[in-house]
Amino acid sequence: QVQLEESGGGLVQPGGSLRLSCAASGIIFSYYDVGWYRQAPGKQRESVATVTSGWITNYADSVKGRFTISRDNVKKTVYLQMISLKPEDTAVYYCNAHHPTGYDHWGQGTQVTVSS
């Protein structure tokens, strides 16, 4: 059974930092491109940051320079380090694992709220 379990969300003040983690089980993690997506109320889900199986990273323009994605294939975990958080970063953050054949796995999501 495939599971992606996110953790690390919460409430943080503007300018603060959070680190999200997503631990995978039931898949050969190193084969997958993995990443973080987010969905704010009333908005579509959007890509935040991804890292391919070949370690190539890609970021949304809105988070470049503030967010860093990384992966640990031994721990089967993908991380999202977020600094200089803004209220507009408030959303539910979802972990995604994308297999080269096209199949996607999703986590349940973790809430990030940036507010004073």
C-alpha positions as CSV (number, residue, x, y, z in Angstrom):
1,Q,0.0,0.0,0.0
2,V,1.4,3.4,-1.0
3,Q,1.4,6.1,1.6
4,L,2.7,9.6,1.5
5,E,2.6,11.2,5.0
6,E,3.2,14.9,5.3
7,S,4.2,16.7,8.5
8,G,5.5,20.0,9.6
9,G,2.7,22.4,8.8
10,G,1.3,24.9,11.3
11,L,0.8,28.5,12.1
12,V,3.7,30.9,11.6
13,Q,4.0,34.7,11.6
14,P,5.0,36.5,8.4
15,G,8.7,36.3,7.9
16,G,8.9,33.0,9.7
17,S,10.0,29.6,8.6
18,L,8.7,26.1,8.4
19,R,10.0,22.8,7.2
20,L,7.6,20.3,5.7
21,S,8.5,16.6,5.4
22,C,6.8,13.9,3.4
23,A,7.7,10.3,4.2
24,A,6.9,7.7,1.5
25,S,6.2,4.0,1.9
26,G,5.2,1.3,-0.6
27,I,7.1,2.7,-3.5
28,I,10.6,2.6,-4.9
29,F,11.1,6.2,-4.0
30,S,14.2,6.8,-6.1
31,Y,12.3,6.1,-9.3
32,Y,9.8,8.9,-8.7
33,D,9.9,12.6,-9.3
34,V,8.6,14.1,-6.1
35,G,7.3,17.5,-5.2
36,W,5.1,19.9,-3.2
37,Y,1.8,21.4,-4.4
38,R,-0.5,23.8,-2.6
39,Q,-4.1,24.8,-2.7
40,A,-5.4,28.0,-1.1
41,P,-9.2,28.5,-0.5
42,G,-11.0,29.2,-3.7
43,K,-8.0,28.6,-5.8
44,Q,-6.7,25.7,-8.0
45,R,-3.9,23.4,-6.8
46,E,-0.5,24.7,-8.0
47,S,3.0,23.4,-8.1
48,V,5.3,24.8,-5.6
49,A,8.5,22.9,-6.0
50,T,9.6,19.6,-7.6
51,V,12.7,17.5,-7.7
52,T,13.1,14.8,-10.3
53,S,14.6,11.3,-9.8
54,G,17.7,12.9,-11.5
55,W,17.9,15.6,-8.8
56,I,16.7,18.4,-11.0
57,T,14.7,21.0,-9.1
58,N,12.1,23.4,-10.3
59,Y,10.3,26.2,-8.4
60,A,7.3,28.4,-8.8
61,D,8.3,32.0,-9.4
62,S,6.5,33.0,-6.3
63,V,8.7,31.0,-4.0
64,K,12.1,31.2,-5.7
65,G,14.8,32.3,-3.3
66,R,12.5,31.5,-0.3
67,F,11.7,27.8,-0.5
68,T,14.2,24.9,-1.0
69,I,13.2,21.4,-1.9
70,S,15.3,18.4,-1.1
71,R,15.0,14.6,-1.1
72,D,16.6,11.7,0.8
73,N,16.3,8.5,-1.1
74,V,17.5,6.4,1.8
75,K,14.8,7.8,4.1
76,K,12.3,8.0,1.3
77,T,11.5,11.5,2.3
78,V,11.1,14.8,0.5
79,Y,11.5,18.1,2.4
80,L,10.4,21.7,1.8
81,Q,12.3,24.3,3.7
82,M,10.3,27.5,3.7
83,I,11.7,30.9,4.9
84,S,10.5,34.5,4.7
85,L,6.9,33.2,4.7
86,K,4.2,35.5,3.5
87,P,0.4,35.5,4.1
88,E,-0.1,34.5,0.5
89,D,1.8,31.3,1.2
90,T,-1.2,30.2,3.3
91,A,-2.6,27.0,1.9
92,V,-2.9,23.2,2.2
93,Y,0.4,21.8,1.1
94,Y,0.3,18.4,-0.6
95,C,3.2,15.9,-1.3
96,N,3.2,14.3,-4.7
97,A,5.2,11.3,-6.1
98,H,5.1,11.0,-9.9
99,H,6.2,7.8,-11.6
100,P,7.7,8.1,-15.1
101,T,4.8,6.0,-16.5
102,G,2.5,8.8,-15.5
103,Y,1.0,7.6,-12.3
104,D,0.6,10.0,-9.4
105,H,0.4,9.4,-5.6
106,W,-0.7,12.2,-3.3
107,G,-0.5,12.8,0.4
108,Q,-3.5,14.0,2.5
109,G,-2.1,17.5,2.9
110,T,-0.8,19.7,5.7
111,Q,-2.1,23.1,6.5
112,V,0.3,26.1,6.5
113,T,-1.1,29.3,7.8
114,V,1.0,32.5,7.7
115,S,-0.7,35.2,9.9
116,S,0.1,37.6,12.6
